[in-house]
Amino acid sequence: MLAGCSKLPPAGFWKNFDSRHIINKTSQQGLGGGHRTIYWENAAKYKDSDILKFAADNEWTLISSKTITAGESWVKYPGKMYIFDSEWTKVVNGKDQVAYGYLLVSTDHTKLTFYHSWGK
Protein backbone atom coordinates (compact mmCIF):
# COMPACT_ATOMS: atom_id res chain seq x y z
CA MET A 1 0.00 0.00 0.00
CA LEU A 2 2.70 2.51 0.88
CA ALA A 3 5.24 3.33 -1.78
CA GLY A 4 8.51 5.00 -0.96
CA CYS A 5 9.09 3.13 2.27
CA SER A 6 12.82 3.75 1.90
CA LYS A 7 12.08 7.40 2.71
CA LEU A 8 10.81 6.98 6.24
CA PRO A 9 9.38 9.02 7.83
CA PRO A 10 7.11 10.21 5.02
CA ALA A 11 7.95 13.77 3.97
CA GLY A 12 10.28 14.06 6.96
CA PHE A 13 12.92 15.73 4.79
CA TRP A 14 10.86 18.94 4.80
CA LYS A 15 11.93 19.47 8.45
CA ASN A 16 15.40 20.21 7.01
CA PHE A 17 14.21 23.06 4.78
CA ASP A 18 15.03 26.36 6.56
CA SER A 19 14.60 24.52 9.86
CA ARG A 20 15.45 27.51 12.06
CA HIS A 21 12.36 29.33 10.80
CA ILE A 22 9.84 26.56 11.48
CA ILE A 23 7.22 28.08 13.78
CA ASN A 24 4.97 25.04 14.14
CA LYS A 25 4.86 21.43 13.02
CA THR A 26 2.54 18.52 13.60
CA SER A 27 2.89 14.89 12.71
CA GLN A 28 0.60 11.99 13.40
CA GLN A 29 1.82 8.64 12.11
CA GLY A 30 1.06 5.00 12.55
CA LEU A 31 1.55 1.77 10.67
CA GLY A 32 -1.49 2.47 8.51
CA GLY A 33 -0.79 6.09 7.57
CA GLY A 34 -0.68 9.60 8.88
CA HIS A 35 -0.16 13.25 8.09
CA ARG A 36 2.42 15.99 8.55
CA THR A 37 2.03 19.78 8.58
CA ILE A 38 4.87 22.31 8.85
CA TYR A 39 4.63 26.12 9.04
CA TRP A 40 7.57 28.45 8.37
CA GLU A 41 7.89 32.20 8.73
CA ASN A 42 10.92 34.25 7.73
CA ALA A 43 11.51 37.98 7.21
CA ALA A 44 13.64 37.04 4.20
CA LYS A 45 11.62 36.10 1.14
CA TYR A 46 11.37 32.48 0.06
CA LYS A 47 12.23 31.89 -3.58
CA ASP A 48 10.00 29.52 -5.48
CA SER A 49 13.06 28.19 -7.34
CA ASP A 50 14.73 27.17 -4.02
CA ILE A 51 11.57 25.39 -2.85
CA LEU A 52 11.11 23.55 -6.14
CA LYS A 53 14.78 22.51 -6.23
CA PHE A 54 14.60 21.19 -2.65
CA ALA A 55 11.50 19.14 -3.51
CA ALA A 56 13.10 17.76 -6.70
CA ASP A 57 16.33 16.93 -4.86
CA ASN A 58 14.18 14.79 -2.53
CA GLU A 59 12.47 13.03 -5.44
CA TRP A 60 9.18 14.88 -5.28
CA THR A 61 7.75 15.62 -8.72
CA LEU A 62 5.86 18.86 -9.32
CA ILE A 63 2.40 18.08 -10.69
CA SER A 64 0.83 21.55 -10.82
CA SER A 65 0.42 24.87 -9.07
CA LYS A 66 -2.46 27.25 -8.49
CA THR A 67 -3.35 30.45 -6.71
CA ILE A 68 -5.32 29.79 -3.54
CA THR A 69 -7.14 31.75 -0.85
CA ALA A 70 -7.35 30.87 2.85
CA GLY A 71 -10.14 28.52 3.80
CA GLU A 72 -9.01 24.92 4.28
CA SER A 73 -8.07 23.90 7.82
CA TRP A 74 -4.33 24.07 7.23
CA VAL A 75 -4.39 27.05 4.81
CA LYS A 76 -3.89 30.21 6.86
CA TYR A 77 -3.17 32.80 4.11
CA PRO A 78 -3.50 33.33 0.35
CA GLY A 79 -0.66 32.42 -1.97
CA LYS A 80 0.58 29.96 -4.57
CA MET A 81 -0.02 26.26 -3.92
CA TYR A 82 2.43 23.74 -5.34
CA ILE A 83 1.18 20.16 -5.67
CA PHE A 84 3.70 17.31 -5.74
CA ASP A 85 3.69 13.57 -6.35
CA SER A 86 5.24 12.32 -3.11
CA GLU A 87 5.74 8.72 -4.32
CA TRP A 88 3.48 7.65 -1.44
CA THR A 89 -0.11 6.46 -1.69
CA LYS A 90 -3.26 6.81 0.35
CA VAL A 91 -6.46 4.81 0.35
CA VAL A 92 -9.58 6.60 -0.86
CA ASN A 93 -12.83 4.63 -1.14
CA GLY A 94 -10.87 1.38 -0.85
CA LYS A 95 -8.46 2.21 -3.70
CA ASP A 96 -4.83 3.35 -3.67
CA GLN A 97 -4.30 6.87 -4.97
CA VAL A 98 -1.33 9.22 -5.11
CA ALA A 99 -0.72 10.90 -1.75
CA TYR A 100 -0.01 14.41 -2.96
CA GLY A 101 2.21 16.77 -1.02
CA TYR A 102 1.14 20.42 -0.87
CA LEU A 103 3.30 23.46 -0.28
CA LEU A 104 1.76 26.93 -0.03
CA VAL A 105 3.95 30.02 -0.48
CA SER A 106 2.34 33.21 0.85
CA THR A 107 1.69 36.07 -1.54
CA ASP A 108 4.48 38.11 0.10
CA HIS A 109 6.83 35.05 0.08
CA THR A 110 7.58 35.27 3.84
CA LYS A 111 5.49 32.25 4.92
CA LEU A 112 5.32 28.60 3.87
CA THR A 113 2.87 25.88 4.79
CA PHE A 114 3.44 22.21 4.00
CA TYR A 115 0.82 19.45 4.18
CA HIS A 116 1.04 15.73 3.35
CA SER A 117 -1.33 12.86 4.17
CA TRP A 118 -0.71 9.19 3.34
CA GLY A 119 -1.95 5.67 4.01
CA LYS A 120 -5.41 4.66 5.21
Buried (B, 14 or more C-beta within 10 A) or exposed (E): EBBBEEBEEBBBBBBEBBEEBBEEBEBEBEEEBBBBBBBBBBEEEBEBEEBBEBBEEBBBEBEEBEEBEEEEEBBBBBBBBBBBBBBBBBBEEEEEEBBBBBBBBBEEBBBBBBBBBBBE
